[in-house]
Amino acid sequence: MSGTFDKSVIIVTGAVGGIGSATARLLVEAGARVVLTDVVRDGGAELADELSAHGDVSFTPADLTDEDAVRAVVAHALDRFGRLDGAFNNAGISQAGTPLVDLASADFEKVLRINTVSVFHCLKHQMAAMTEGGSIVNTSSGLGVMGALNQAGYIASKHAVCGLTRAAAVEGAERGIRVNALLPGTVRTQMQVAAHGSAASPAVLERTRQLHLLGRMGEPEEIGYLARWLLSDEASFVTGSLLPVEGGLLAGRRL
Ligand SMILES: NC(=O)c1ccc[n+]([C@@H]2O[C@H](COP(=O)([O-])OP(=O)(O)OC[C@H]3O[C@@H](n4cnc5c(N)ncnc54)[C@H](O)[C@@H]3O)[C@@H](O)[C@H]2O)c1
């Protein structure tokens, strides 16, 4: 993949996390210049240092729920690299498992603010900056197109990411900007651990085996490969798509 991106400039959000850092690594290896951003500062500079050995990388922290902070991330990309060609809008949080009837409004609003409003902020400022076209990938979830127990806030937030993706794809098409969403199944990251416990625990292994036809959880790189492809010109006829990358989670059950 080396050289695929020919110095294209790509923003990766949630870059310190599992899927974000794996994807950033793949993009740098393929020749992209990458702006890493995350609300978490710890680890961001270290990741940028590590990836800088392979290409041009910069880290700028931001809480994406703050529109001014998002504007500043895009301005940072333009100041540092002079253009913006792509973005992987991947930052997000999980929701504690709570029945809808017990879910506090504040908790519902919090997950929508981080998982959905942040993506709106990103799309708005990234699309305005992509004056020569581009490609944007948003991370939704398998739960962006299906229901599940005790996850009403997360499910609503990720369905909304799918809607935003399609809305942005329609408006972006005239500007030469493709916009797609990924629907990951369970992936081995901190978020998975926070939501369900150690990836090695028998309960988690059995749960992932039951849920995914392939019988296991995904690795962050397995999401990153598809994100990288969508961001590349190889996906030049793909826009407005909601692409599953979920080991068969959505396809059916082994009953
Ligand atoms: N891990 C899974 O099983 C799974 C499944 C489906 C979808 N996803 C989605 O994948 C994306 C990446 O998650 P991950 O699994 O790598 O988890 P992760 O917790 O490792 O990474 C998420 C990152 O987002 C950052 N973030 C959170 N709030 C932010 C904010 N307000 N501003 C900026 N950054 C913020 C976090 O600091 C973290 O680094 C998320 O959108 C998540 O919903 C994950």
The ligand as an SDF file (V2000), in Angstrom:
LIG
                    3D

 44 48  0  0  0  0  0  0  0  0999 V2000
  -14.7430   -1.7180   20.0770 N   0  0  0  0  0  0  0  0  0  0  0  0
  -15.9140   -2.1020   19.6120 C   0  0  0  0  0  0  0  0  0  0  0  0
  -16.3480   -3.2610   19.8970 O   0  0  0  0  0  0  0  0  0  0  0  0
  -16.7110   -1.2150   18.6870 C   0  0  0  0  0  0  0  0  0  0  0  0
  -17.8050   -1.7780   18.0180 C   0  0  0  0  0  0  0  0  0  0  0  0
  -18.5550   -0.9670   17.1490 C   0  0  0  0  0  0  0  0  0  0  0  0
  -18.2190    0.3690   16.9930 C   0  0  0  0  0  0  0  0  0  0  0  0
  -17.1590    0.8890   17.6870 N   0  0  0  0  0  0  0  0  0  0  0  0
  -16.8610    2.3060   17.4990 C   0  0  0  0  0  0  0  0  0  0  0  0
  -15.5160    2.4410   17.0820 O   0  0  0  0  0  0  0  0  0  0  0  0
  -15.0420    3.7450   17.4390 C   0  0  0  0  0  0  0  0  0  0  0  0
  -13.6680    3.6010   18.0630 C   0  0  0  0  0  0  0  0  0  0  0  0
  -13.7900    2.9020   19.2800 O   0  0  0  0  0  0  0  0  0  0  0  0
  -12.6630    1.9620   19.9080 P   0  0  0  0  0  0  0  0  0  0  0  0
  -13.2480    0.6240   20.0230 O   0  0  0  0  0  0  0  0  0  0  0  0
  -11.3650    2.1630   19.2120 O   0  0  0  0  0  0  0  0  0  0  0  0
  -12.6380    2.5410   21.3970 O   0  0  0  0  0  0  0  0  0  0  0  0
  -11.5350    3.3290   22.2010 P   0  0  0  0  0  0  0  0  0  0  0  0
  -12.1540    3.6620   23.5080 O   0  0  0  0  0  0  0  0  0  0  0  0
  -10.2520    2.5630   22.1930 O   0  0  0  0  0  0  0  0  0  0  0  0
  -11.3230    4.6630   21.3340 O   0  0  0  0  0  0  0  0  0  0  0  0
  -12.2510    5.7270   21.3080 C   0  0  0  0  0  0  0  0  0  0  0  0
  -11.4810    7.0290   21.3520 C   0  0  0  0  0  0  0  0  0  0  0  0
  -12.3920    8.1330   21.2360 O   0  0  0  0  0  0  0  0  0  0  0  0
  -11.9110    9.1730   22.0910 C   0  0  0  0  0  0  0  0  0  0  0  0
  -12.9770   10.1110   22.4520 N   0  0  0  0  0  0  0  0  0  0  0  0
  -14.0350    9.8830   23.2760 C   0  0  0  0  0  0  0  0  0  0  0  0
  -14.7390   11.0030   23.4410 N   0  0  0  0  0  0  0  0  0  0  0  0
  -14.1300   11.9780   22.6980 C   0  0  0  0  0  0  0  0  0  0  0  0
  -14.3780   13.3510   22.4760 C   0  0  0  0  0  0  0  0  0  0  0  0
  -15.4150   13.9910   23.0770 N   0  0  0  0  0  0  0  0  0  0  0  0
  -13.5480   14.0590   21.6780 N   0  0  0  0  0  0  0  0  0  0  0  0
  -12.4990   13.4410   21.0900 C   0  0  0  0  0  0  0  0  0  0  0  0
  -12.1940   12.1340   21.2700 N   0  0  0  0  0  0  0  0  0  0  0  0
  -13.0000   11.4120   22.0740 C   0  0  0  0  0  0  0  0  0  0  0  0
  -11.3920    8.4150   23.3090 C   0  0  0  0  0  0  0  0  0  0  0  0
  -10.5120    9.2110   24.0960 O   0  0  0  0  0  0  0  0  0  0  0  0
  -10.7210    7.1920   22.6890 C   0  0  0  0  0  0  0  0  0  0  0  0
   -9.3380    7.3930   22.4580 O   0  0  0  0  0  0  0  0  0  0  0  0
  -16.1230    4.3290   18.3600 C   0  0  0  0  0  0  0  0  0  0  0  0
  -16.8880    5.2760   17.6470 O   0  0  0  0  0  0  0  0  0  0  0  0
  -16.9670    3.1380   18.7440 C   0  0  0  0  0  0  0  0  0  0  0  0
  -18.2930    3.5020   19.0780 O   0  0  0  0  0  0  0  0  0  0  0  0
  -16.4060    0.1280   18.5110 C   0  0  0  0  0  0  0  0  0  0  0  0
  1  2  1  0
  2  3  2  0
  2  4  1  0
  4  5  1  0
  4 44  2  0
  5  6  2  0
  6  7  1  0
  7  8  2  0
  8  9  1  0
  8 44  1  0
  9 10  1  0
  9 42  1  0
 10 11  1  0
 11 12  1  0
 11 40  1  0
 12 13  1  0
 13 14  1  0
 14 15  2  0
 14 16  1  0
 14 17  1  0
 17 18  1  0
 18 19  2  0
 18 20  1  0
 18 21  1  0
 21 22  1  0
 22 23  1  0
 23 24  1  0
 23 38  1  0
 24 25  1  0
 25 26  1  0
 25 36  1  0
 26 27  1  0
 26 35  1  0
 27 28  2  0
 28 29  1  0
 29 30  1  0
 29 35  2  0
 30 31  1  0
 30 32  2  0
 32 33  1  0
 33 34  2  0
 34 35  1  0
 36 37  1  0
 36 38  1  0
 38 39  1  0
 40 41  1  0
 40 42  1  0
 42 43  1  0
M  CHG  2   8   1  16  -1
M  END
$$$$
